[in-house]
């Protein structure tokens, strides 16, 4: 299992980064990215700490330091992403326009024009946005996270229509949010994918992983 979207207590998760990594290892993960929520107020606090702990804990499991740009004014996304990349973020996610939170309109579009890797739970994204994701090499997320997963079917439908790449993450905030590969497969099938599609997602995630490590 590769999971590129999780949270520690450096934002709103329950576990220390080191325990999150250990628990992922214990349930059989191959790799985990810790992508705590950041905005302009805390990125310079959170990111160096994630970089340090991921470097120290990457022994039997690949641990990747990242960030999730969250509820930031759309006009600030690109510059913040660039700054985080310079500081050493290996995975950059933007908190997309999920249907269960009041994310600012225009977040998806601005994110997809920025130097990011994944647009998380993008909600009712448009075909134009999905085409931008495809053309800019940004992956669209389907998720096992309660609430955010309600738009998985729409994301899958638009991605299939446009040829955009998908990623399947947990957006884990607590230990019980970590899932098995079998559960990930069920989430994918429930979103309207087949086994071939699921295997392609796994291949694309491995390629992104290899790119950033």
N, C-alpha and C positions, 0 to 999 in steps of 0.2 A: 504494500500500500504506500502510495506517495500522496502526501497531503500538503498543499502549498498555501493554506490559509488557516491559521490558528492564532489564539490569543492567550497571553499570560497575564499575570497580575500587574505587569507594567502598563496595561490598559485596563480592560474590563474582564479579563479572565480570572480564574480562581487559583491557578498554580504558579509557582515560581517557574521561570523558563527552564531551569535544570530539571525540575520534576516533570514538567510537560514533556520534555525530551525523553526522560526515562520511562514515563508511562507509554509513550508512543513506541519506544523500543520493546517494551514488555508485551504489547499486543501485536507485535509483528510488523511494525512499519519499517519500510526501507529508508524513507526520508520524510522529514517534516520541516516546513518553513514556519517560523514564528513571525507573524505579521501584525504586530500590535497597532491599535488605532493611534494615529498621530494627526496633528494639525500644526499650524505655525507656532503654537505655544509650547510644544513638548518634543518635537522631532529630534532636537539636539540632545535631549535627555535620554529618550528611549533607545534610539538607534545604536549609539556606542555601546550600551549595555547588552543589547542583543548580539551585536557583533562579537563582543568579548565572550559571552557565555556559549554561543554556538561554536566558536573556535575551540573552547576548552572541552565541550561535551561531545564533539564529533569524533567518537571512537568506534562504536559499533553501529551507529546510525548516522546518516547524513543530516546535519542540522544547519538550516539556512536562515540567516538574519534578513528580515524584510520589514516592510511597513504597510499599513493600510491607511491611505489618505482618506479621512472621514469627515463628512459634513463641512468641508472647506468650500469657501466661495469658489464657484467654477473658474473664475478668472485667475485664481491663485494656484490651481492644480498643476499646471505645467512647470512653473518655477519651483514649486515645492518638490515635485518629482525629480527635477534635475538636481536640486540641492541634496536630496536624499541619495540619489545615485552617486554623486560625487563623494558623499560621506561613507559609502560602502554598502548600501542596501542591495542585496542580491535579487530580491523579488519585490517588485513594487505593484501594489494592488490599489485600486480606487474603489471605495465604497459606492456602488452604483445606486441607481434610482429604484431600490426595492419598493415594493408596494405597501410595506408595513411600517415605513418610517418617512418623515417629511423631508426627504433629501431634496436639495434645491434643483429645480428644473434646469436643465442644461449641463448637469454634472456628467452624464454619460458622454455627451458630445465633446465636451472639453477634455475629458479623460482620454478619449480615443484619439485625440490629436496630440497627446503628450507621450513622453518616454516612460511608458508603464508596461507591465507584463500581463496583467489580468484585470478585467473589469468584473468585480464581484457582484453577484445577485443583481443584474442590471434591470430587473423588473420588465415592464412592457416596452422594451427597446424597439426602435424602429428598424426598418430594412436599411435605411441610410446608415444608421449607427453600426449595424452588423457588417455592412460593406466596408466601413471605415476600419472596423476591427480586423477584418480579413486582410485588407490592403496594408495595414500597419503592423501586422503580425502580433496583434493583441488577442489573448484568449478570453472567451466569454465563459463565465462560471455558471454551472449548475451546482446545487448545494444540498446537503442533507440537513441544513440548519432550519429549525422550525420557523415558520413565517416566511423567511426569505425563499424557501423552496416552493412557495405557492405559484411562482411564475416560471418554474422550471420547464413546463411543457411549452410555453410560449417561446422561451429562449431556444429550446431545441428546434422548434419549428422554424424560427427565423434563421438559425445557424445552418440548418439543412438547406434552406432556400438560397442562402447567400454564399455558402461555402466557408463560413467563419469557423475557426477552431474552438473546441470546447475543452473545458477543464472541469473536473469534479472534485470539490473540496468539502470539508466539514464545517469550516468557520467555527471550529471548536472553541468553547469558552470554559468548559469543565471536562473532567476525565471521562465522563459518560458520553461525551460528544464524539470521542474518537471511535471510528468504525472499522469493521473488517472489510476485506476486499469483497467478500460475498455481499455484505450490506451495500457497499458502493455499487455493485452490479445491480442490485434490486432498485436502488435510487435511479440509476440510469434507465433501466427498463420501465420503471414507473413514470419517467419523464417522456417516454415515447421513443427511446433508442432500442436498438437490437444488440445482440452480442458482438457483431462486427463493429458497430459504432463504438461500443464500450471499449473494445480492444484498441480502436484507433485513438480514443481519448487517452488511454494508458500509454500508448506509443508517443503521442504528442507531449504528454506530461514528462515522460522520460527524456525526450529531446530538450525540453525546457530545463529540466534538472541538469542535464549534462552541460548545457550552455552556461549555467550560472555557477557551477561548482569548480 
